[in-house]
Amino acid sequence: MAPISVLFIGLKLSAQIPKLGSLNRLDVATWNIEWFGSASNGPSNDDLQLQYVSDMINTLDLDLIAVQEISNVTYWNRLLSNCSNYSGVLSTWSQTQKTGLLFNKNQFEFLYQKHILANYEYDFGGGRLPLEVGLIPQYPEWPKGDTLRIWVLHMKANTGSSSSKVQAYNRRYNAGVALKMYIDKLGNANKGLIMGDWNDDFDQSILSGYATPYQNYIKDTNYIVNSFSLSAARERSTVSYNDMIDHIVCTPGLKGQWIKDSSRVLYADKWISNYGNIVSDHYPVFTKFKWENVNRNASYEDISGTRINLSYVNDKILFKDGNNRDVNIWELKIYDLNFKEVFRTDKLYFENPEKDKWYLYQLVSTENKIIRGMFLVGNEGVIIYR
């Protein structure tokens, strides 16, 4: 059993952190978790760092989180145990600071993981090759069998003498060019996210007097640097420095699904006192995408006369078709009689309805057919609907 003090910290923290994840939307973040689990580097209390990181991940409730500086595999496994809604993959290189990806295991089918561009090992931080992960999103809107690719990065840091910083800049430049050439070959239909600690900014370089080493992503309008607006607004993604060095970029196939102006730096020191010393020297960077396929343009067909059976089981309203079978749905919305939305899901049930209250429902099938109706949960738990 966890110590009472740790449990209290978790309860207090969860009350501060907002829930950012939402059904029917792809919510993603990148987060450098400084020397996570290392006994000799970064935050000094590894168990406390683990508790805060676990609570943040569980409470934010995002779909995908790219992570960097995972420095202890035991603590990584403990994190996965604490975050039971997530599965995770971790880089396999020999460097201590590894990259990884957390993904909601109920929303994605895992296909593969691999490291790419081994010929550019030196440019990618002396061996921190991009981690490529292939997933199949489990959403009706997603094109069947289409792969969502995620590349998790931790580019060469801007450290050392003046000449060393110029050399590091050139390595970031070469790595960025190699990665984009690799992704370009996948074609404009490729749906992917490039997320991580780029160790440089996209408006101009953190190396004084130099342009951004990632101009190729800015100039190619088929791509979107989703976090660019944060650089333009002079936001920062680390505790101690005034630049954005953690970024999210989407490939051409996902460009039309990005929700514009949704990118944010999650300044977690608003939730956690002394965050920079006990959790990480980087903040998570967050953005949102629509799940809807950009090619989904069919108009809706209203078939409200279609028979739908409702039943009340274990504080849930269950929706079935006239033959008591599941309906292949895209979305279920529940409204009160003032047409205020009270519930939305991609499941076939409505949880915890109030007794003796009328509700309206709208069910949208994957064939773009709308079924509408009205129901009441009586005091006896009996459904009355028409």
Secondary structure as GFF3:
##gff-version 3
##sequence-region A 1 386
A	DSSP	alpha_helix	4	16	.	.	.	ID=ss1
A	DSSP	beta_strand	25	36	.	.	.	ID=ss2
A	DSSP	alpha_helix	46	60	.	.	.	ID=ss3
A	DSSP	beta_strand	64	70	.	.	.	ID=ss4
A	DSSP	alpha_helix	73	82	.	.	.	ID=ss5
A	DSSP	beta_strand	86	90	.	.	.	ID=ss6
A	DSSP	beta_strand	98	104	.	.	.	ID=ss7
A	DSSP	beta_strand	108	115	.	.	.	ID=ss8
A	DSSP	three_ten_helix	118	120	.	.	.	ID=ss9
A	DSSP	beta_strand	131	137	.	.	.	ID=ss10
A	DSSP	beta_strand	148	154	.	.	.	ID=ss11
A	DSSP	alpha_helix	162	184	.	.	.	ID=ss12
A	DSSP	beta_strand	191	197	.	.	.	ID=ss13
A	DSSP	alpha_helix	215	219	.	.	.	ID=ss14
A	DSSP	beta_strand	224	225	.	.	.	ID=ss15
A	DSSP	alpha_helix	228	232	.	.	.	ID=ss16
A	DSSP	beta_strand	246	250	.	.	.	ID=ss17
A	DSSP	three_ten_helix	252	257	.	.	.	ID=ss18
A	DSSP	beta_strand	264	265	.	.	.	ID=ss19
A	DSSP	three_ten_helix	268	270	.	.	.	ID=ss20
A	DSSP	alpha_helix	275	278	.	.	.	ID=ss21
A	DSSP	beta_strand	285	290	.	.	.	ID=ss22
A	DSSP	beta_strand	301	302	.	.	.	ID=ss23
A	DSSP	beta_strand	308	313	.	.	.	ID=ss24
A	DSSP	beta_strand	316	321	.	.	.	ID=ss25
A	DSSP	beta_strand	329	335	.	.	.	ID=ss26
A	DSSP	beta_strand	341	345	.	.	.	ID=ss27
A	DSSP	beta_strand	349	351	.	.	.	ID=ss28
A	DSSP	beta_strand	358	365	.	.	.	ID=ss29
A	DSSP	beta_strand	369	377	.	.	.	ID=ss30
A	DSSP	beta_strand	383	385	.	.	.	ID=ss31
###
